[in-house]
Amino acid sequence: MKEITHADVQTIREDFCVYRVENGQILKIKQTIVDVKNEKQEDGKYVTNMAFNDISFVITPKPIDTSDLEYMSKEKITAEHQTKELDFKPTREVINIYETEHSIILIALAVEKIFLTNKKDETNAPILRFTMKNGISIIPKISLIQKESEKKSTKN
């Protein structure tokens, strides 16, 4: 049977990445860690699995004509509703930092594409869809690396 432990995760820095979209809207996204599981394999090595929560919202600072769009819940929007790929510029891209007992976890997000849809939300703003990618680094704490090094040197 595999040994599984859940790591206690502390947030060191967590903020939104922000993108200015060509139609005037502002997209804010972040990915938060919900759970970190360390699973000890039969060979004694550990595999880390993480669960995430994606959070995003759109700010519409100036009214946009949506008279030709129909209302739909954001949760029901699919690729079929996309009408146009929009240009955008990042105004802030951050690396969120988390800490467990044994490691530092870095999460970097980047939006790849933003699409206008043929739907509007309850605030009468156009609904956007987007694709993103993430980069995750898990860095062992230096003190643990030193302890492993010391164990190896005392065995020799």
N, C-alpha and C positions, 0 to 999 in steps of 0.2 A: 504494500500500500504506500502511496506517495504521501509525503508530509507536506501539508499546505499551511502557510501562515499568512495572516493579513497584516500588512504593515500599517503602522500609525503614520499618517501623512500630515506634515505641517506645511502651510503655505508661507513661502518666503516673499514671493512677489507674484501677483496675479492681476493682469490688466487686459484691456481690450486692444486688439489691433483695429485700426481705423482706416477706412478707405473712402475717398471722395469720388462719387460716381458722376459720369458726364451729364446725367439728367438733373443734377443738383442734390440728389439724396446722399446720405452718409451711411455707410454700412459699418457696424461694429461687431466684431466676433471675438470669442475666446473659447478655449477648450480647458476644462477643469478636470482634475483627477477625482474620480469617485471612489475607486478602490485599487489597491496594489496588493497582489498576491505573489508570494514567493513559494515556488514549488520545488522541493528537493527531489531530484531525479535519482534513479537507481544507482547511477555512477557517482553520487554524492554532490554533483554540481546543482546549482540553483537556476531556475528559469523564472523570470519575472513577467507577470501578466498584469495589464492595467485596464481599467474600465474608465471611460471618459464621458463627460457631459458637454455637448456642444451648445454654446449660448450665442445667439445673434439677435440683433435688432437693427431696424432701419430708422433713421431720423430724416424727416422731410421738412427742412427749414422754410422753404417757400412753397406755396400751393402749386400743384401741378394739375393741369387739365386731365381729369379722368372720366369725363362724360361719356366716352365711348367704351369704358371698361365696366365689367360687371363684378359685383361683390363675390368673394369666395374666402373661406377660411384659409389662412396661411398653411395649415397642416395638410390641406387637400391639394395644394399646388404640386404639379408634376412637370416633367420636361415637356410634355405636350402643350403646356400653357406658355412656354417660352416663345417670345416673338422676335427678340433682337438681342445680340450680344452688345453690351455697353462697355465703353472705355472707362477706366478708373485709374486713380493714383493713390498709392498708400500715403497716408499722412502720419501714421505711427504703426510700426510693427515692433512688437515686443517679444521677449523670451520670458515665459513664465517659469518660475523656479519653485520647486517643492523639495522637502527634505524628509527622509525617513531615517530610522536608526542607523542604517548601513549605507545610504547613498543620497546623492543630490540628483534630482530629476529636472531636466530642462526640456521645455516644450516650446517650439517655435511654429507659428502658423503663417500661412501665406495664401491669400486668395488667388486662384488661377484665372477664373472667369466669372463675370457677373452678367446675368440675363434679365431683361425686362420681360414681364409676363403680360398677358391680356386680362389680368384681374387686379382688383383693388381691395384694400383691407377695410376694416370698420372705421378707420379715420379718413377714408377717401383717398389714401395714398397708393400709388402703384406698388404692387408686390414684386420684389426682386427674388431671383434664385441665384445661387452661386456655387462654385466648386472651390475646394480648398485642399491644400496638402499640409502635412505637418512633419516636423522632424523632432525626434525624441532622443535624448541622450541620457543614459543612466550612468552616473559617475560614482564609483565607490569612494567612500570617505578615505582620506589620506591615512588616518589612524588605523583603519582596517587593513589597508595595503601594507603599512609598516608592520603590523602584527603578523600578517601572512608571511612577509619577508623574514621576520625574526624566527618564526616557526621553522621555515625551510633552512635557515642558517644553523639553527641548533640541532637539526636532524643530521647535518653533514659532519 
